[in-house]
């Protein structure tokens, strides 16, 4: 073939575990909802910066160090992170990739999470606790988008690899991993039920 693929962008998506994830999610759900009630600092920050929703990103952002349930989530994530690192061919010799942040996101109807990335992190990801039918997925932006010059629009039936944006569906019990420099967003939740997820970062320095 005369065509070769260079500089690919990888997205990892897989079930957190094969069994008992529903029972585990019930416990996570209880703790997420309780945190929303107890976290006054997070409530105030969310009112100003996350209208209509709740996030503990600027208050309780190291939940793996506070809650045994979140610490168990970190343990479950380890094999997924190792697998993704292997795919990325990162040289981790003499380096330790550790979870640095772990926080809760609760998105009621019409709440959105604007396009952003995760500075000073290596890998980032999301684990889905509650995903009502029809809720928004995780939308990724082609990192080359700002460099496209005089490029015609992509065909409507273009493959995901050739689109300017691609959406990974939000599914309870699944984890999504990506490199932290990759810009992403969550569109407004179109359904009445709350979309609840746990986001996290990993770093080696």
C-alpha positions as CSV (number, residue, x, y, z in Angstrom):
1,X,0.0,0.0,0.0
2,X,1.4,3.5,-0.9
3,X,-0.4,5.0,2.1
4,X,1.0,4.8,5.6
5,X,-0.6,6.0,8.9
6,X,1.5,8.4,11.0
7,X,0.9,10.1,14.3
8,X,-2.3,8.3,15.3
9,X,-4.6,9.4,18.1
10,X,-5.6,6.5,20.4
11,X,-8.8,6.3,22.5
12,X,-9.1,3.3,24.9
13,X,-12.7,2.1,25.8
14,X,-13.5,-1.1,27.7
15,X,-15.6,-2.5,30.5
16,X,-14.0,-1.8,33.9
17,X,-14.5,-5.4,34.9
18,X,-16.5,-8.4,33.6
19,X,-18.5,-9.2,36.7
20,X,-20.1,-7.3,39.6
21,X,-19.7,-3.9,38.0
22,X,-23.4,-3.1,38.7
23,X,-23.0,-3.7,42.4
24,X,-19.8,-1.6,42.4
25,X,-21.6,1.2,40.5
26,X,-24.4,1.2,43.1
27,X,-21.9,2.0,45.8
28,X,-20.1,4.6,43.7
29,X,-23.5,6.2,42.9
30,X,-24.4,6.5,46.6
31,X,-21.1,8.1,47.3
32,X,-21.3,10.5,44.4
33,X,-24.7,11.7,45.4
34,X,-23.7,12.0,49.0
35,X,-20.6,14.0,48.0
36,X,-22.8,16.4,46.1
37,X,-24.8,17.1,49.2
38,X,-21.8,17.4,51.6
39,X,-19.4,19.3,49.4
40,X,-20.3,23.0,50.0
41,X,-17.1,24.3,48.4
42,X,-17.8,22.2,45.3
43,X,-21.4,23.4,45.2
44,X,-20.3,27.0,45.3
45,X,-17.7,26.5,42.6
46,X,-20.1,24.6,40.4
47,X,-22.8,27.3,40.6
48,X,-20.3,29.8,39.1
49,X,-18.3,27.5,36.7
50,X,-20.6,24.5,36.0
51,X,-24.1,26.0,35.8
52,X,-26.8,23.6,36.7
53,X,-24.4,20.7,37.4
54,X,-22.0,19.6,40.0
55,X,-18.3,18.7,39.9
56,X,-15.8,18.1,42.8
57,X,-12.9,19.0,40.5
58,X,-12.0,22.1,42.5
59,X,-12.8,20.8,46.0
60,X,-12.7,17.0,46.5
61,X,-10.4,16.1,43.6
62,X,-8.4,13.2,45.1
63,X,-11.2,10.9,46.0
64,X,-9.0,7.8,45.6
65,X,-7.2,9.0,48.8
66,X,-10.4,9.6,50.7
67,X,-12.9,6.9,49.9
68,X,-12.1,3.1,50.0
69,X,-14.6,2.7,47.1
70,X,-12.7,5.2,44.9
71,X,-9.5,3.5,46.0
72,X,-10.9,0.3,44.7
73,X,-11.8,2.0,41.4
74,X,-8.1,3.0,41.1
75,X,-7.1,-0.6,41.6
76,X,-9.6,-1.8,38.9
77,X,-8.2,0.9,36.5
78,X,-4.6,-0.3,36.8
79,X,-4.8,-3.1,34.2
80,X,-6.5,-0.7,31.7
81,X,-3.9,1.9,32.2
82,X,-1.1,-0.6,31.7
83,X,-2.7,-1.9,28.5
84,X,-3.1,1.7,27.1
85,X,0.5,2.5,28.0
86,X,1.6,-0.5,26.1
87,X,-0.4,0.5,23.0
88,X,1.1,4.0,23.2
89,X,4.6,2.5,23.5
90,X,5.5,4.9,26.3
91,X,8.9,4.3,27.8
92,X,8.1,4.1,31.5
93,X,11.5,2.6,32.5
94,X,12.4,4.2,35.9
95,X,9.1,6.1,35.8
96,X,5.9,5.5,37.8
97,X,2.6,6.5,36.3
98,X,0.2,7.3,39.2
99,X,-3.3,8.6,39.6
100,X,-3.0,12.2,40.7
101,X,-6.6,13.4,40.5
102,X,-10.0,11.7,40.8
103,X,-13.3,13.7,40.9
104,X,-17.0,13.4,40.4
105,X,-19.2,15.0,37.7
106,X,-23.0,15.1,37.8
107,X,-24.8,16.5,34.8
108,X,-28.6,17.0,35.0
109,X,-30.6,17.9,31.9
110,X,-29.1,20.6,29.7
111,X,-25.8,20.8,31.5
112,X,-22.7,20.7,29.2
113,X,-19.0,20.4,29.7
114,X,-17.2,22.7,27.3
115,X,-14.2,21.8,25.2
116,X,-11.0,21.5,27.2
117,X,-7.9,19.4,27.9
118,X,-6.0,18.4,31.1
119,X,-2.8,20.3,31.5
120,X,0.2,18.8,33.3
121,X,-1.1,15.3,33.1
122,X,-0.1,12.3,31.0
123,X,-3.2,10.2,30.7
124,X,-6.8,11.1,31.6
125,X,-10.0,9.2,31.6
126,X,-13.6,8.8,32.6
127,X,-15.5,6.0,34.3
128,X,-19.3,6.0,33.8
129,X,-21.4,5.4,36.9
130,X,-24.9,6.3,35.6
131,X,-25.7,6.9,31.9
132,X,-29.4,7.3,31.2
133,X,-30.5,6.3,27.7
134,X,-29.8,9.1,25.2
135,X,-27.3,11.0,27.3
136,X,-24.3,12.7,25.6
137,X,-21.1,10.8,24.9
138,X,-17.5,12.0,25.1
139,X,-16.7,14.1,22.0
140,X,-13.1,14.3,20.9
141,X,-11.6,16.9,18.6
142,X,-9.0,16.2,15.9
143,X,-5.8,17.7,17.4
144,X,-4.8,18.9,13.9
145,X,-8.0,20.9,13.4
146,X,-6.4,24.3,13.8
147,X,-3.8,23.5,11.1
148,X,-6.2,22.5,8.4
149,X,-5.8,25.0,5.5
150,X,-8.1,25.1,2.5
151,X,-9.3,21.6,3.3
152,X,-12.8,20.7,2.0
153,X,-15.2,19.3,4.5
154,X,-15.1,15.6,5.1
155,X,-17.7,13.4,3.5
156,X,-20.8,12.6,5.7
157,X,-19.9,8.9,5.6
158,X,-16.2,9.5,6.5
159,X,-14.7,6.9,8.9
160,X,-14.2,8.0,12.5
161,X,-10.4,8.3,11.9
162,X,-11.0,11.0,9.3
163,X,-13.6,13.1,11.0
164,X,-12.9,16.4,12.7
165,X,-14.8,15.2,15.7
166,X,-15.7,11.8,17.0
167,X,-18.0,10.8,19.9
168,X,-17.4,7.8,22.2
169,X,-20.8,6.8,23.7
170,X,-21.2,7.0,27.5
171,X,-22.0,3.6,28.9
172,X,-22.3,2.7,32.5
173,X,-19.6,0.3,33.6
174,X,-17.1,1.4,30.9
175,X,-13.8,3.3,31.2
176,X,-12.5,5.6,28.5
177,X,-8.8,6.6,28.5
178,X,-7.0,9.1,26.3
179,X,-3.8,11.2,26.3
180,X,-4.3,14.4,28.4
181,X,-3.4,16.8,25.5
182,X,-6.5,15.7,23.5
183,X,-9.3,18.2,23.6
184,X,-12.7,16.9,24.4
185,X,-16.2,18.0,25.6
186,X,-19.6,16.7,26.6
187,X,-22.6,18.2,24.9
188,X,-25.6,19.3,26.8
189,X,-27.4,16.3,28.5
190,X,-30.7,16.0,26.5
191,X,-32.5,13.7,28.9
192,X,-34.1,14.3,32.3
193,X,-32.0,11.8,34.3
194,X,-28.6,12.7,35.6
195,X,-25.4,11.6,33.8
196,X,-22.9,10.7,36.4
197,X,-19.2,10.0,35.8
198,X,-15.9,9.9,37.6
199,X,-12.9,11.6,35.8
200,X,-9.2,11.1,36.7
201,X,-5.7,12.0,35.7
202,X,-2.4,10.1,35.7
203,X,1.1,11.6,35.7
204,X,4.7,10.4,36.1
205,X,6.3,13.6,37.4
